[in-house]
Structure formats: structure tokens, C-alpha cells
Amino acid sequence: MRSEWRDLRLGDVSENISRRFDFSDKPKVVFINTGDVLEGKFLVNHYSDSDALPGQAKKAIKQDDILFTEIRPANKRFAYVDFNSEDYVVSTKFMVIKANELISPRYLYLVLTSNQVLREFQHVAESRSGTFPQITFDAVSYLPIKVPPLPIQKKIAHIFSTLDDKIELNRKMNETLEAMAQALFKSWFVDFDPVHVKATCKSEQELEVAATKLGISKEILDLFPSEFEESEMGMIPLGWEVSSIGNEFTVTMGQSPSGKSYNETKNGIIFFQGRRDFGTYFPSERVYTTEPKRLAKEDDILLSVRAPVGDINIAMKECCIGRGLSALKHKSNSLGYSYLVLKNLRVYFDGYNTEGTVFGSVNQNTLKSLKLLKDEHIIHKFNMIVEPMFRQIKNNSLEILSLQNTRDTLLPKLLSGELDV
């Protein structure tokens, strides 16, 4: 019953724990800095030498702790510790929040990571004088929390755990699909494995065996030559052509609309300013404009051309792009091949970002002049294999977006008691 809910404060149901990590028997540990968690996930798990850690590596964590960055809380650098963490040491820039007996740790985590609370924490951070928007536990301990009986807390946590599990499953499926596509791209267009293997085969039977080992059909292997030739890009498969981004892709450079046309009320067309809007595959809809200048089409690859150069995302639908972005699409109209070609140019872009300028950038002429290899028959076969993978990635991403919207809609209503579980 709603009457059983209690109105408490964050400081009533939890505390900020400061356990000092014991390095005495830990020559190697996993160090977690504020940039190593994002929206509930730990992004790193590799071990480092204990004596080589920075000075802020001091705090120990335990299962069911909640990590929450003190700096810029709106950036969603938080995580729930749901594993044995005895080898993990975290930065002093984290609050390590421990729930007491009045509240379920999972329920408390839902409260602290809800959009409403994140906005409140960000407001507190920005009202503080200092170099960065920052919060402390004392500064937010007043936060009012509606606390239902523990059985209801656990039911609410279970609902969102189910949603989060499905979101995570889709993310892992996308990672697997992209890894498969990336491995095939590297084999065919970077390492030229079929050409190397074919050069060693002396009979049709050997070609059949070689194709099986490469995970392709004999028909596809027959499309590749069995030798290389010299070119301006070095040794390349015989018969392949050296081309450029400008010849093989449509390229649209972004141009920012009038600042007076910006809004966050969904008035006009979605506007992506640059890299800051990017997500895993698709950018986040945040700003809109009624006076678009340059448009990207659905499934265009959005490439950051300023600070830094080379990050990519995919346009979910027609959108306006600012001067920090360009939109590209291969002439085959493929999503997967376009994405992989540009992602594999990252080595070039990384070098470009270190040429001594504070903010790296690349212009249209330089972008269009980037060299690449082409063989239309092999690209066609590649697209037949990879395009369904990227269509599934897009479908999974749309489902993730739908689940996240459902989560964001339900959460405040359940946490306030407006909806009964």
C-alpha cells in the first residue's frame, strides 16, 4: 500500500564509504578511474602493477557498492558492483555509496541513476565554485527518497533488471556481429588472406580446402587473384584498382545553422553538432533546428572532422549536421561496407590528430583524397555477407532505444508510487 512508503533522505538510507585498499599482498590490481565506468558498466578489467598507479588509486570496493563520480554527474559515470571486487581499487574521485538495512542496494541504484536525480546532482555540481562541476556526498545527502517496503523495492528492481538484461543482450549481439564483419573486412581488404592462400594452392582440391579454412565458399575464393602487383599504395592484389574516398563515396561536409534556430523541444529536424552527440552506433537526439543547412540521409556514416578527427556513427534518419561532422555513403549504398571502410581509416585519422594543433581537423579536399582499394565484384560479395549483419545491428539498436525509453518513462512513476507494481 502507498501508505507504507516512507519519505527519507539519501543520508538516512546510505553512507559514503572510504575503505582504504590494502596493497600488501596485491602486486597487480585493476584500477578504475572515473572514465572507466559508464552507465552502469565497467569498461576495463585489465591488471596493472600496483606500484605504477596514480596517487588517487586508494579506495576499496565491495559487492553491492554503488560507484558514482563526483565530477560532472550528468556524464553518467556510475556503476553497480555486482561481482567479487577484491582486486579492484578505485579513484578517490568516486563516491562509494553503501546502502543500509532500510533500502535495497539495487533500488537505491535505480534512484541515484534516474534522470531526475542526475539533473539534480548536476545542478548542485554547477552551483559549486571550482574548476569542475563537482558534488560531494554531504552536498547531496539531503536528496529526498520515497522508500517503499523492501518487497516492493525488490519487485521494482527486478522489473528494471529484466529490461537492463535485454538491453545488454542486444549490445553484446551487436558487438559480436560487428566483430565478425570487422574480421572479414580485415581478412579480405587489409591482410588479403584469400590472395596469400590462393598463391600457395596447386590444385582445385587444395583451393576447396583453403576456402573452407578461410570460412568462405570456393566461388568467393575464385574471385580473388593469386598474385600481387606494385602500386602507389605498395603491393596490392593483381587487378585491383587504387581509388579514393572522393571517387567511391558521396561526401557532405556539415555546416552549422543559425544559433537562433537551435532548440531542445523537438521543433524542426534533429541537429548533430559533432562528436559530443555520438553513441555506440547512433548519435543521441538532443538538439533540433528549424533552419538546417546541410543534411545527412538515413544510414549515412557520420564522421567527426574536428576535435578529434575520425570517430564514426550512423545516421538513424535524415538529420542536419554541423561543421564538426561530414556524412559519407559508399556508391554501392551499403551500410556495412561504408562503416567498415571509414572505421579502418582510423589509423590515418589518429595520426592526423597529433600534428601539433590543439584541435585536429580535416577539410573536404583532404578527406576526399584518402586512398583506398577497390574490386567491385569482391565488394559486392562482401556486401551480400555483411549487410544483413548491420541491418540486425540497426534493429537491435532500435530495440535498445525503445527499451531505454520504456525504462525512462516507467522509472519515475514506479519510484514515486504513481504506478503500483
C-alpha positions in Angstrom: 0.0 0.0 0.0 1.1 3.5 -0.8 0.6 4.5 2.9 3.5 2.2 3.8 6.0 4.3 1.8 8.4 6.4 3.8 9.8 9.8 2.9 13.5 9.7 3.8 16.7 11.3 2.6 19.8 9.8 0.9 21.8 10.3 4.1 19.2 8.3 6.0 19.5 5.2 3.8 23.2 5.2 2.8 26.7 6.4 3.5 29.8 7.3 1.5 32.3 4.6 2.4 36.0 5.3 2.4 37.8 2.0 2.7 41.5 2.1 2.1 42.7 -0.5 -0.4 45.3 -2.9 1.1 48.1 -3.3 -1.4 50.2 -5.5 0.9 49.5 -8.8 -1.0 48.4 -7.3 -4.3 51.3 -6.8 -6.7 48.8 -6.3 -9.5 45.3 -4.8 -9.3 42.5 -3.5 -11.6 42.4 0.3 -11.3 39.1 2.0 -12.0 39.2 5.7 -12.7 36.1 7.9 -13.4 36.4 7.4 -17.1 36.4 3.6 -16.7 32.7 3.3 -15.9 29.7 4.4 -17.9 26.0 4.0 -17.3 26.4 1.0 -15.0 29.2 -0.8 -16.9 32.9 -1.3 -16.1 34.8 -0.6 -19.3 38.1 -2.0 -18.2 39.2 -5.2 -16.4 42.9 -5.5 -17.1 45.5 -5.7 -14.3 48.2 -3.1 -13.7 51.3 -3.1 -11.4 50.3 -1.7 -8.0 53.5 0.4 -7.7 52.7 2.2 -11.0 49.3 3.5 -10.1 48.4 7.2 -9.8 48.0 8.8 -6.4 44.2 8.7 -6.5 44.1 4.9 -6.6 43.2 4.4 -3.0 39.6 3.2 -2.4 38.5 -0.4 -2.0 35.0 -1.6 -3.1 32.8 -4.5 -2.2 29.8 -6.3 -3.8 26.6 -4.2 -3.8 28.5 -0.9 -3.6 27.5 1.9 -5.9 30.2 3.9 -7.6 29.3 7.5 -8.5 31.7 10.1 -9.9 31.9 13.4 -8.0 32.7 15.2 -11.3 30.1 16.1 -13.8 27.4 13.7 -12.7 25.4 14.3 -15.9 28.1 12.4 -17.8 26.7 9.1 -16.2 30.0 7.8 -14.9 28.4 5.4 -12.4 28.3 1.6 -11.9 26.9 -1.1 -9.6 29.3 -3.6 -8.2 27.7 -7.0 -8.8 30.9 -9.1 -8.7 33.8 -10.1 -6.4 35.8 -6.9 -6.5 38.7 -7.7 -4.1 41.3 -6.9 -6.8 39.7 -3.6 -7.7 40.9 -0.3 -6.5 39.1 2.9 -7.4 39.8 6.6 -7.7 39.2 9.0 -4.8 37.1 10.9 -7.3 34.4 8.3 -6.8 31.8 8.3 -4.1 31.4 4.7 -2.9 27.9 4.6 -1.7 26.7 1.8 0.5 23.0 1.1 1.3 21.9 0.4 4.8 19.2 -2.0 6.0 16.4 0.4 5.1 16.9 0.1 1.4 17.8 -2.4 -1.3 21.1 -1.6 -2.9 19.5 -2.2 -6.4 16.6 0.1 -5.6 18.9 2.8 -4.3 21.0 2.4 -7.5 17.8 3.0 -9.6 17.0 6.1 -7.6 20.5 7.6 -7.9 20.8 6.9 -11.7 17.3 8.2 -12.6 17.2 11.2 -14.9 15.5 13.4 -12.3 18.3 12.7 -9.7 21.1 13.1 -12.3 19.7 16.5 -13.2 19.5 17.5 -9.6 23.1 16.3 -8.9 24.3 18.3 -12.0 22.6 21.4 -10.7 24.3 21.0 -7.4 27.6 20.5 -9.1 27.3 23.5 -11.3 26.3 25.7 -8.4 29.6 24.9 -6.7 32.6 27.2 -7.2 35.6 25.3 -8.6 37.4 24.2 -11.7 34.9 21.4 -12.5 31.2 20.9 -11.8 31.5 18.6 -8.7 29.4 17.1 -5.9 30.2 15.6 -2.6 28.1 13.1 -0.6 27.4 15.7 2.1 26.1 18.1 -0.6 23.5 15.7 -1.9 22.7 13.7 1.3 19.6 15.9 1.6 18.1 14.2 -1.5 14.5 13.1 -0.7 13.8 9.5 -1.5 10.5 7.7 -1.3 11.2 4.3 0.2 8.5 1.6 -0.1 8.7 -1.7 1.9 11.6 -3.9 0.9 9.4 -6.5 -1.0 8.2 -3.7 -3.3 11.7 -2.3 -3.7 12.9 -5.7 -4.9 10.0 -6.1 -7.3 10.8 -2.7 -8.8 14.5 -3.6 -9.1 13.5 -6.9 -10.8 11.5 -5.1 -13.4 14.4 -2.9 -14.4 16.9 -5.7 -14.1 14.9 -7.6 -16.8 14.9 -4.5 -19.1 18.6 -3.9 -18.5 19.4 -7.6 -19.2 17.6 -7.4 -22.6 19.4 -4.1 -23.4 22.8 -5.7 -22.5 22.0 -8.8 -24.6 21.3 -6.7 -27.6 24.5 -4.8 -27.1 26.5 -8.0 -26.9 24.9 -9.3 -30.0 25.9 -6.1 -31.8 29.5 -6.4 -30.6 29.6 -10.0 -31.9 28.1 -9.1 -35.3 30.5 -6.1 -35.7 33.5 -8.2 -34.7 32.5 -10.9 -37.3 32.2 -8.2 -40.0 35.4 -6.5 -39.0 37.3 -9.8 -39.1 36.1 -10.5 -42.6 36.9 -7.0 -43.8 40.4 -7.2 -42.4 40.9 -10.6 -44.0 39.8 -9.5 -47.4 40.8 -5.9 -47.7 43.7 -5.4 -45.3 45.6 -8.7 -45.0 44.5 -10.1 -48.4 44.3 -13.6 -46.8 42.5 -15.2 -49.8 45.2 -13.9 -52.2 48.1 -15.2 -50.0 46.3 -18.6 -49.5 45.4 -18.9 -53.2 49.0 -18.3 -54.2 50.1 -21.5 -52.4 47.4 -23.8 -53.9 48.3 -26.1 -56.8 45.0 -27.9 -57.4 41.3 -27.5 -57.2 41.2 -29.8 -54.2 43.7 -27.5 -52.4 41.5 -24.5 -53.3 38.5 -26.2 -51.8 40.4 -26.9 -48.5 41.8 -23.3 -48.5 38.3 -21.8 -48.9 37.0 -23.9 -46.0 39.8 -22.8 -43.7 39.1 -19.2 -44.6 35.4 -19.7 -43.9 34.3 -18.7 -47.4 33.0 -20.6 -50.5 35.1 -21.8 -53.3 33.1 -19.4 -55.5 34.2 -16.4 -53.5 37.8 -17.6 -53.4 37.8 -17.8 -57.2 37.1 -14.0 -57.3 40.5 -13.3 -55.8 43.7 -13.2 -57.8 46.6 -15.5 -56.8 49.3 -12.8 -57.0 50.2 -9.2 -56.2 51.4 -6.2 -58.2 53.1 -3.0 -57.4 51.0 0.2 -57.0 51.2 3.7 -55.5 49.9 2.0 -52.3 52.5 -0.7 -52.3 51.8 -4.3 -53.2 48.1 -4.9 -53.9 46.1 -7.8 -55.3 46.6 -8.1 -59.1 43.8 -6.4 -61.0 42.6 -4.3 -58.0 42.3 -0.5 -58.5 43.6 2.3 -56.4 40.8 4.8 -55.9 39.9 7.5 -53.3 37.1 8.4 -50.9 36.1 11.2 -53.2 35.6 8.8 -56.1 33.9 6.0 -54.2 31.8 7.9 -51.6 29.3 10.7 -51.6 30.7 13.3 -49.1 28.7 16.0 -47.5 30.5 18.4 -45.2 28.5 19.8 -42.3 27.5 23.4 -41.8 26.0 24.7 -38.6 22.7 26.5 -38.9 21.9 29.8 -37.2 22.3 29.7 -33.5 18.9 31.2 -33.1 17.3 28.2 -34.7 18.6 25.7 -32.0 16.1 24.2 -29.6 15.6 21.1 -27.4 11.9 21.0 -27.8 11.9 18.7 -30.9 10.9 21.7 -33.1 12.3 21.1 -36.6 14.9 18.5 -37.6 17.4 16.7 -35.4 20.7 18.5 -35.4 24.0 16.8 -34.6 26.8 19.3 -33.8 29.7 16.9 -33.7 31.4 14.1 -31.8 29.8 15.0 -28.5 26.5 13.6 -29.8 27.8 10.2 -30.7 26.7 7.0 -29.0 27.9 3.4 -29.7 26.5 3.3 -33.2 23.9 6.1 -33.4 24.0 9.6 -32.0 21.7 10.8 -29.3 18.9 13.2 -30.2 19.4 16.3 -28.1 19.2 19.4 -30.2 16.9 20.4 -33.1 16.9 23.2 -35.7 14.3 24.9 -37.8 16.9 26.2 -40.3 19.0 23.2 -41.4 21.9 23.9 -43.7 23.5 20.5 -44.6 21.6 17.2 -44.4 22.7 13.6 -43.9 20.5 10.8 -45.1 19.4 7.7 -43.3 22.3 5.2 -43.0 24.9 7.8 -43.9 28.1 7.4 -41.9 28.7 10.4 -39.8 32.4 11.1 -39.5 33.8 13.6 -37.0 36.1 16.0 -38.8 37.0 18.2 -35.8 38.4 17.5 -32.3 39.0 14.7 -32.7 39.0 13.5 -36.3 37.9 10.0 -37.2 35.1 8.9 -34.8 32.1 7.5 -36.6 28.4 7.0 -36.0 25.4 6.2 -38.3 22.5 8.5 -39.1 19.4 6.7 -37.9 17.3 9.0 -40.1 17.6 12.3 -42.1 19.3 14.9 -39.9 21.2 18.2 -40.0 24.9 18.1 -39.5 27.1 20.9 -38.1 30.7 21.7 -39.1 32.1 19.1 -36.8 30.8 16.3 -39.0 30.7 15.0 -42.5 28.2 12.4 -44.0 29.5 9.7 -46.3 28.0 6.8 -48.2 29.7 4.3 -50.5 28.3 4.3 -54.0 27.1 0.7 -53.5 24.7 2.2 -51.0 25.8 -0.3 -48.4 25.7 0.4 -44.7 28.2 -2.2 -43.6 30.9 -1.6 -46.1 30.7 2.2 -45.7 31.0 1.8 -41.9 34.0 -0.6 -42.1 36.0 1.3 -44.7 35.8 4.5 -42.6 36.4 2.8 -39.3 39.6 1.2 -40.7 40.8 4.6 -41.8 41.1 5.5 -38.1 44.8 4.8 -38.1 45.2 7.7 -40.5 43.0 9.9 -38.5 44.8 9.2 -35.3 48.0 10.4 -36.9 46.2 13.5 -38.1 45.0 14.3 -34.6 48.6 14.6 -33.4 50.0 17.0 -35.9 50.5 19.7 -33.3 47.2 21.6 -33.4 45.1 21.9 -30.2 42.0 20.8 -32.1 42.6 18.4 -35.0 40.5 18.9 -38.1 40.4 17.6 -41.7 38.9 19.5 -44.7 36.9 18.2 -47.6 39.8 18.0 -50.1 42.0 16.1 -47.7 39.1 13.7 -46.8 38.2 13.1 -50.5 41.9 12.4 -51.4 42.3 9.5 -49.0 43.3 6.4 -50.9 41.6 3.0 -50.9 41.5 -0.2 -52.9 38.5 -1.4 -54.9 37.4 -4.5 -56.7 33.7 -4.2 -57.4 32.9 -7.9 -57.7 34.5 -8.6 -54.3 32.9 -5.6 -52.7 29.5 -6.9 -54.0 30.1 -10.3 -52.5 31.3 -8.7 -49.2 28.1 -6.7 -49.0 25.9 -9.8 -49.5 27.5 -11.3 -46.4 27.9 -8.2 -44.2 24.9 -6.1 -45.0 22.4 -8.4 -43.1 24.7 -8.2 -40.0 24.5 -4.4 -40.0 20.8 -4.4 -40.6 20.5 -6.6 -37.5 22.7 -4.2 -35.6 20.4 -1.4 -36.5 17.3 -3.4 -35.5 18.9 -4.3 -32.2 19.8 -0.6 -31.6 16.3 0.5 -32.3 15.0 -2.1 -29.8 17.6 -0.8 -27.2 16.3 2.7 -27.8 12.7 1.6 -27.3 13.6 -0.3 -24.1 15.5 2.7 -22.7 12.5 5.0 -23.4 10.3 2.5 -21.7 12.7 2.4 -18.7 12.9 6.2 -18.5 9.1 6.5 -18.7 8.4 3.8 -16.1 11.1 4.6 -13.6 9.9 7.9 -12.1 6.3 6.6 -11.9 7.4 3.5 -10.0 9.8 5.3 -7.7 7.2 7.9 -6.8 4.5 5.2 -6.2 2.3 6.6 -9.1 2.3 3.1 -10.6 1.6 0.0 -8.4 3.9 -3.0 -9.0 
